[in-house]
């Protein structure tokens, strides 16, 4: 499905190139403002990067939220730092302004990072055209793109006429549960919007994301009959829990293959007695080589290109699990988290508009990223509720979620200009 849609997108892009127009005077003012304020944008990136905002550092997340809230308030937005203690998270920044434009555009970022207070990776550093620091790529750089795109629209004298909603979640890296409660404000914002733009880091300046795979966790629990190992496989004993878990995983590996579907067993513990702490992702096992294993647990994830693919995979996994080896039992449970951002005609249409913007700015074409290269993201909660959506519109970087995380500062003005002009054009569509 994705490849056929991508072919259509490339056809549309060629047509757009043939009829591309230059920037309007307003759009030229937008671009000029960005060129004159790149260092200011980098300073904001450095300031927010130096505030630790690991998901569970609630005060740090809120402090970053207050920095971006002040920037949005200065632009005339009505904003709120929404409390999320009910799902044991710091909260979200939600801001909006109504200017009477025909369309409403939702801009999505997040305030948290994967680097908690005890991480050794804490500070922003600039190395020529690159910058390093926790969250520079994922995704404080994208939040800065949002803010400076809006500043450019204000400087060009058009922000007052646009309908825009900004949602920066405080727990994208580790969502609160239940997820429906943790994302209710984002979902409500999407229902009030016509387009949704996500500012996770870009793969490159010539790409954008029209599809992202969703995320569902799964847990396999297996029971066997504990016995002296010399009697394994006999009628009263059977195969034990570890063999049963191995059977299930092998059949997953051999039988579940579909394009864009992955299923990873990330942790396994088995033996006579086991423990598993879901919140800490830790487990222990006690067992002896001369005892048939009584208990085994496997924790893993599913990644899928559509919610239909997710449900199909679940059903097949349940069927495999139900076909037990002798004297064993097993059950599998699923914990849905992020839905898929499925490729759609609406997303392709927005990609085509972005391509037009990029060419008009003399930055060249924009192509769709293969969804197998992207993980789950907040835009997926909005995508099915709007006319069209894109992601990957933030700063370009690498090494996200590692101590090598860095960004290409030369990409910052490019992404800000493209975002600002795209927002301007989308909001004014009749």
C-alpha positions, 0 to 999 in steps of 0.5 A: 500500500505504501509503495503504491501511494508513494508512486502517486506522491512522486507523480503529483510532485512532478506536476507541482514542479511544473507549475511551481510559483515563487514566494509571495511577498508575505512568504518572502518576509517570513523567510527573511525573518528566519534568516535574521533570527537563526542564532536566537533559535539556537539559543532557545534550543541550548536553553531548553536542552540544558533543562533536564526533562526526562519523562519522570523528572516532572519539575524539569518537564514543567520547566521546559513547558514554562519556557515554551509557554512564555514564547507562545504567550508572547505571540498572543496564544492562550495557553495552559500547562495541563496537569497529568498527575492522574496518569503519573506524568508531568503534564502537557502544554496546550495553546491556541489562537483563533484568527478566523482562517478557513482551516485550523492547523495543529502543531505537535511536539513534546517536552520530555526526553529519555534522559532522566536526572541521573543520566551523565548526558546533560548539557548542550554543546556547540561544535561548529555547524552541529550541536550535541545534547540530550533531546536536541534531536528528540525533540527540543529542536522540533519544538524550536522549529514550531516556535520560530515558525510562529514568530516568523508568521507574526513578523510577516503580519499574518499570525493574527489571521490564522487558527493554530493549536499547539500541543507539546506533550510531557510524556511522549517517551514514556506515556502515562496509562491509560493512554487514552487519558494521557492523550485526551487533550491531543485527541481533542485538539485534533478533532478541532483541527483540519491538519496535523503537523508533527515536528519529530526530527527529520531524516533529512531536509528532503524528506517528510513522514506520511506514515508511522508504525504504531506500537503495542506491547505484549506479554506471554506467560507460560506454565509447565509441570515442575518435575525431575528433569529426568522425566521431561517429555513423559506423559505426566510431565510434558515439555516444561514452560521454556520449551513451550515459550520457545515453540511459540516464539519460533512460530511467531518468527516463521509465520507472522511475516508481513510487510512493515509488521515487526514483533520483537521479544525483548525480554525472557525469564524462565525457571522454577520461580520468576519475577517481572517488574513491568515498570522497571523492565526487570526480571529474575529467575531461579531454577536448576538444570535438573528441574523442569521449568514451571514458569516462563515470561516473555515481554515484547512489542508489535510495530504495524503500519495500520490498526487492521494489521495490528488486529490481524497479527494479534489474532494469529499470535493468539492462535499460535499460543493456544496450541500448547505442548503437552502438560503446558499452558500459555496466555498472551495479553496485549497493551495497545499504546500508539496507533499507526499513522497509516499512509493516506491520500490526505497525507500525500496531499499535504506532502505535495503541498510541502514539496511545493513550499520547499521548491518555492524556497529553492530547497528542492523536492521533498519525498516520503520516508519509508515507514520502516525507518520511523517509530511511534509518535504522537502525531498518530493519535491525530492523523485519523481525525484530520484531513491530512497529516505529516511528521518529521518536520523538525530539525535534522539530527542523529543518535537520538536516545543515545549519548551521541545525540546531535543535530545539524544546525544548518538544517534549522532555518530550512525547517523553520521556513518550510514549516512557517510557509506550509502552516500559512498556506494550509490555514488559508485554504478555502 
